[in-house]
Amino acid sequence: MSGYSLVRQVHDLEKQLHDMGMRWGFSMFGDRSQFGDRVAVYARDDELPIFSRDAELFTGTIDEVSSWLEGVQWAQNYDRMLGVSDTKRRHKREQDVRNDQLIAMLKTPESRPSTGKK
């Protein structure tokens, strides 16, 4: 693959990931012997708790990420075709999950922020 083709592929993948609410970065858990060859896909949403936001959704080479992303898009398009899901419903459900996580976190005393008062 020529240098320009690789740069173009990287740019296109970054745009696709961004449009789907994801980002990519260095794989923290990938095979260390292949340093630099593996990337990880993460959720881009800053509203997620750290343990969810920093979880790797997928790890692989650029070509593997491209194939995985095509599968995710195919599944979303298939759901949309069947009327099972659409973008608006998916965003609402994702927000519902974030709200549930926030409520659960606020219910546990050790996760509440300290006010400094006793």
C-alpha positions in Angstrom: 0.0 0.0 0.0 1.4 3.4 -0.9 1.8 6.1 1.6 -1.0 8.2 0.2 -3.4 5.3 0.2 -2.6 4.6 3.9 -3.1 8.2 4.9 -6.4 8.3 3.0 -7.5 5.1 4.7 -6.6 6.4 8.1 -8.4 9.7 7.5 -11.6 7.9 6.2 -11.6 5.5 9.2 -11.2 8.4 11.7 -14.2 10.2 10.1 -16.3 7.0 10.2 -15.4 6.3 13.8 -16.1 9.9 14.8 -19.5 9.8 13.0 -20.4 6.6 15.0 -19.4 8.1 18.4 -16.0 6.3 18.6 -12.3 7.2 18.4 -9.2 5.2 18.1 -5.9 5.3 19.9 -3.0 3.2 21.2 -4.0 -0.3 22.4 -3.2 -0.7 26.1 -3.8 -4.4 26.1 -2.6 -5.4 22.6 0.4 -7.6 21.8 3.5 -5.7 22.9 5.7 -7.5 20.3 3.7 -5.7 17.5 4.1 -2.2 18.9 2.8 0.4 16.5 0.9 -2.1 14.4 -2.2 -2.4 16.6 -4.8 0.2 17.5 -7.8 0.2 19.7 -11.3 1.6 19.2 -12.8 3.4 22.2 -16.1 5.2 22.9 -15.8 8.9 22.2 -18.5 10.0 24.6 -16.9 12.1 27.4 -20.1 11.6 29.5 -19.3 7.9 30.1 -17.6 6.9 33.4 -13.8 6.4 33.1 -14.0 2.6 33.3 -16.5 2.6 30.4 -14.8 5.3 28.4 -11.4 3.7 28.6 -12.6 0.2 27.7 -11.3 -1.0 24.3 -14.2 -1.9 22.1 -12.0 -3.5 19.5 -8.2 -4.0 19.0 -6.5 -4.9 15.8 -4.6 -3.6 12.8 -5.9 -0.8 10.6 -7.3 -3.3 8.1 -9.0 -5.3 10.9 -10.5 -2.1 12.3 -11.8 -1.3 8.9 -13.4 -4.7 8.5 -14.9 -4.6 12.0 -16.3 -1.1 11.3 -18.0 -2.4 8.1 -19.6 -5.1 10.1 -20.9 -2.6 12.7 -22.3 -0.4 10.0 -23.9 -3.4 8.2 -25.6 -4.5 11.4 -26.9 -0.9 12.1 -28.2 -0.7 8.5 -29.9 -4.1 8.8 -31.6 -3.1 12.0 -32.7 0.2 10.4 -34.1 -1.8 7.3 -36.1 -4.1 9.5 -37.4 -1.1 11.5 -35.9 -2.5 14.7 -33.8 0.6 15.4 -33.0 4.0 14.0 -30.5 6.7 14.9 -32.9 8.6 17.1 -34.0 5.5 19.1 -30.4 4.4 19.5 -29.3 7.8 20.9 -32.2 7.8 23.3 -31.4 4.3 24.5 -27.7 5.2 24.9 -28.8 8.3 27.0 -31.1 6.0 29.1 -28.1 3.7 29.9 -25.9 6.7 30.8 -28.7 8.0 33.1 -29.1 4.6 34.7 -25.4 4.4 35.3 -25.4 7.9 36.9 -28.3 7.0 39.2 -26.7 3.8 40.3 -23.4 5.7 41.0 -25.3 8.3 43.1 -27.0 5.6 45.1 -23.7 4.1 46.4 -22.3 6.2 49.3 -18.7 5.6 48.4 -19.1 7.1 44.9 -20.7 10.4 46.1 -18.5 13.4 45.9 -17.2 14.6 49.3 -18.5 18.0 50.5 -15.8 18.4 53.1 -18.5 18.7 55.9 -19.1 16.2 58.6 
